[in-house]
């Protein structure tokens, strides 16, 4: 494979622990070549590689089994995360890195390819999705473009499938979503309308793609440089329903994406929170923990004008801040001043010492109240009364009110 150029100061070299591993690998197994592939090379050519946000993915010209043995000898843990497809993960300095053996796809059902390993970098490039992703680099900065068009397409900001678009998609239907995701990699750029038509015509294939893989791509869209381009295209085409079927609002997204990119650093929860009109979950693409958080955030109400201690008591500090931030994102243009106002509110909330209800069930038991549903009902009513009066009543008043409630419930036999 002939080098195309060399980066003078490749930014990934700041990762010294990975550099030491590669040096040890080269010294111990000089016949093996392990190179960066895809995103790190692409983003470095675009001048925007970020050690904090960009992953380092690698390709290696040996089988995953042999590479695992090499890692063992070098004292590096390897995990067979996708070994039958050629991918293992290695753990270096508490961080995971994917390493995939050079391969070609023998057959595929659109989800699970049958692969054959090789030592041919050109064949490995040909089985990838887009020309701009079939780029490789040595750790020293020497980079390669085996197909001969990836760097040029990158310079022109052209998103082009390798070979026939329909054939590439049939190998893995997730590539439909990746096509839309990589729209957000470029500020201008172009793509073939015929390719877009193929993606839309083949959308039914996305039914075979797992929710987990769809969610992973949606996360990457929100973390891309120009996510609104991808999301606009997905919504306008109607394909968003095949990715994550929520009540999406392009207007909301255009308002809130600057917040997500800026203050929130691509946090996908806030991307979804700010981009939908309701939290009705129509499919399971969103992890259950995030579904629950969306639901409770949309259901909660607070006084946005001023801090109400009762709101913080009811919701807890974290949920209160999520509700306040959603209101800010939807109603304030993103600016340093708007961010400062949100952070000031957050600081004030964090510094609040939230009172606790002055009485407990144990206090009532000591006064001779029997345990059971009536006690619980009396406590709940007392808490509501205490909150209604802005937490101004102390223990004695709360005990008196709770005993009155207990007596009332007992007289009415209201045990539920």
HELIX and SHEET records of a PDB file:
HELIX    1   1 UNK A   11  UNK A   14  5                                   4    
HELIX    2   2 UNK A   16  UNK A   28  1                                  13    
HELIX    3   3 UNK A   39  UNK A   45  1                                   7    
HELIX    4   4 UNK A   64  UNK A   73  1                                  10    
HELIX    5   5 UNK A   83  UNK A   85  5                                   3    
HELIX    6   6 UNK A  121  UNK A  126  1                                   6    
HELIX    7   7 UNK A  131  UNK A  133  5                                   3    
HELIX    8   8 UNK A  150  UNK A  155  1                                   6    
HELIX    9   9 UNK A  165  UNK A  171  1                                   7    
HELIX   10  10 UNK A  174  UNK A  183  1                                  10    
HELIX   11  11 UNK A  193  UNK A  201  1                                   9    
HELIX   12  12 UNK A  203  UNK A  208  5                                   6    
HELIX   13  13 UNK A  211  UNK A  222  1                                  12    
HELIX   14  14 UNK A  227  UNK A  237  1                                  11    
HELIX   15  15 UNK A  240  UNK A  243  1                                   4    
HELIX   16  16 UNK A  250  UNK A  261  1                                  12    
HELIX   17  17 UNK A  268  UNK A  275  1                                   8    
HELIX   18  18 UNK A  288  UNK A  299  1                                  12    
HELIX   19  19 UNK A  309  UNK A  315  1                                   7    
HELIX   20  20 UNK A  317  UNK A  331  1                                  15    
HELIX   21  21 UNK A  336  UNK A  351  1                                  16    
HELIX   22  22 UNK A  361  UNK A  366  1                                   6    
HELIX   23  23 UNK A  373  UNK A  388  1                                  16    
HELIX   24  24 UNK A  395  UNK A  412  1                                  18    
SHEET    1   A 8 UNK A   3  UNK A   6  0                                        
SHEET    2   A 8 UNK A 142  UNK A 144 -1                                        
SHEET    3   A 8 UNK A 136  UNK A 137 -1                                        
SHEET    4   A 8 UNK A  34  UNK A  37 -1                                        
SHEET    5   A 8 UNK A  58  UNK A  60 -1                                        
SHEET    6   A 8 UNK A  95  UNK A 101  1                                        
SHEET    7   A 8 UNK A  87  UNK A  92 -1                                        
SHEET    8   A 8 UNK A  77  UNK A  82 -1                                        
SHEET    1   B 2 UNK A 103  UNK A 107  0                                        
SHEET    2   B 2 UNK A 114  UNK A 117 -1                                        
SHEET    1   C 2 UNK A 158  UNK A 159  0                                        
SHEET    2   C 2 UNK A 190  UNK A 191  1                                        
END                                                                             
